[in-house]
C-alpha cells in the first residue's frame, strides 16, 4: 500500500545528481555541473535574457546573500544578478577600479602610494599622491594607458584567506601604516586578501573576478591630484562631464586641515585614541571647529543684513545631515549678533492634496517643487521683507487642505529662516531679489576613511544616523529605515544635489568621532534585521563596516556636548525643545 502511494505522488529511487540548478530571478532555471560559478550562470543567462547585460554583471544574490562572481554553486539556489545599475554593483565596481589603479601605479612607479580622498558628485574619486610631487599630464596618461592594458589583458582578481599577522607584516613591509593600524581592531584572526598581477591588498567588500569588466573609467588632473572617474548606476556605460564643484573642494580641503590638526588621519588612528581613553580632546576640538564655522556663517549673514541686503536665509541638505540642530545653533549665533530669527515653515505652503503632482508610479510626490504653492510663498515673503503685516499660510495635513494661518510682522532686527529640501533651487523664490537671499547647504560632506584605498561613504554615515534617530524618536526599526532609504536617496538626487553649488555657504556636519559614537547604538539595531531579507543585505554590509570602528565607552559617550549636532541622532540634545528666538516671543 505504501509503495502504491509513493508511485502516486511521484516518489522513486534516484542517483545522486552531478548538477545544480539556479533559478534566475525566479523566472527561469539553468542547470550546470556542481561548482559552476555565479559568473558562468549569469553569462549564459545573458544570452537569452535581455535584462542581464554580460558587460555589467558584478555579482549575484544567492538565496538572499550577496556573493562574488567567483562563488561556486553547490546546490540548487535562487540567483538574482547584481548589475552595475544597482548600489551593490556600483560598490563592487568602484573597489575593483581602485585596485586596478593602485596595481597599475605600483607597476609604473614601484612603492608609490595613491590615496583615495573623497568622492565627487558626478561619480569619481579625488586621489592624491603621498610623499611625492603630484602627477603631471604625461604621468597621468601613462597611468591610464597602463590601466587600460590590464583591462584588455583580462587579468583575474584572485583572493585568499591570510592570517591577520601575515597581513600586518605585508602592509608593514610596504610602509602602509594605515592598514597596520586598522588591523589592530580586527577581532578575527584572518583576513581576505585580493591579488591582481601579483600585488596583494585588502579591500572592504567584494571584488570583480577579472579586469575585463572595468572598461568605463577616465583619469583627469585636478588641483594637486587627479580624478578617477567611474560610471553612475543610472548610466553604467557612460561617464558624464565633470561640472564645477569648487565650493565642495574648499570644504574637503578644510576637512583635511582639521584632521591634520587633530592628528586623526584614518579610522585606525581614531581607534587608537579611543582605546587609549584620549577621546575627550578629539571630541572637544571637533565641536569647537564646527562652532567656529557656524559663527563665521552667522557673522557673514549679520554683516550682509546690516548692509541692507540679506533678509532671507534658506537652509537645505539631504536626510540626516543635521539641518535641525544646525539651524538652531545658527539662530543662537544670530541672536548673539542682535538678529532675531523668524522661522517660516515651508510645509505650511503645500498645495491642496488633489493638486499635488504625482510621480511615475502615480503616487503623490510631496517632494516635488510644484507641491509648494510658490505664488503664495513668494508673496508672503515679499510682504514680510517689506515690513508689512502678513497673513501666513497654514496646511491641514489631515484634510489635505491649505488655509490661513496667523498674522506676522517683522521688526527691523528680525531675519527670516526657512529650512527645506528646495532651499537651494532658484525656482523656489523667483520673485525675491538674489541679493536678499543667503543659501546654506548642510551635509555630512567628509568622513574618516578606513585607509588610503578604502573610503567611507558619507551616504552610509547618514543612513546610520537615520537608523539610530528613527529608532529613538520615531519608533521605526532598522528594517523600516533601510527599506525607505532608496526612495529618500532618489528625492535627494533630484531636488538637492543638483543645486548644492548655489549655496553661499556650505556646512560640513561630519564629526571626526561620530562613527565611534554611532556604533554602540546602531549595531544592536542592525543585528535585529531578519536574515535572508532585502534589508539584511544592507544591514550586514553596515555591520561589517562598523566593526572596524572602536566604539566609545559610556563614559566617553557622556563627554559629547549636549549641543552637539550628533546629539540630534543619538539623543540627549539640549536643543530638542529649543524654539529659536523664544526669549523674544509672547504668548
ABEGO torsion letter per residue (X at the ends): XAAAAAAAAGBBBBBBBABBBBBBGGABBBBBBBGBBAAAAAAAAAAABAABBAAABAEBBBGGBBBBAABBBABBBBBBBBBAABAAAAAAAAAAAAAAAAAAAAAABBGBBBBBABBBAAGEBBBBBBGBBBBBAAAAAAAAAAAAAAAAAGBBBBBBBBBAAAAAAAAAAAGBAAAAAAAAABABABBBBBBBGGBBBBBBEBBBABAAABABBBBBBBEABBBBBBBBAABAABBBBBBBAAAAAAAAAAAAAAAAAAGBABAAAAAAAAAAGAAAAAAAAAAAAAAAAAAAAAAAAAAAAAAGBBABBBBBEBBGAGAAAAAAAAAAAAAAAGBBBBBBBAAAABBBAAABBBBAAGBBBAABAAABBAAAAAAAAAAAAAGBBBBBBBBBAAAGBBBBBBBBBBBAABBBBBBEAAAABAAABAABBAAABBBBBBBBABBBBABAABBBBAAAAAAAAAAAAAAAAAGBBAAAAAAAAAAAAAAAAAAAAAAAAABABBBBABBAAAAAAAAAAAAAAAAABBBGBAAAAAAAAAAAAAAABBBBBAAAAAABBAABAAAAAAEGBAAAABBBGAAABBX
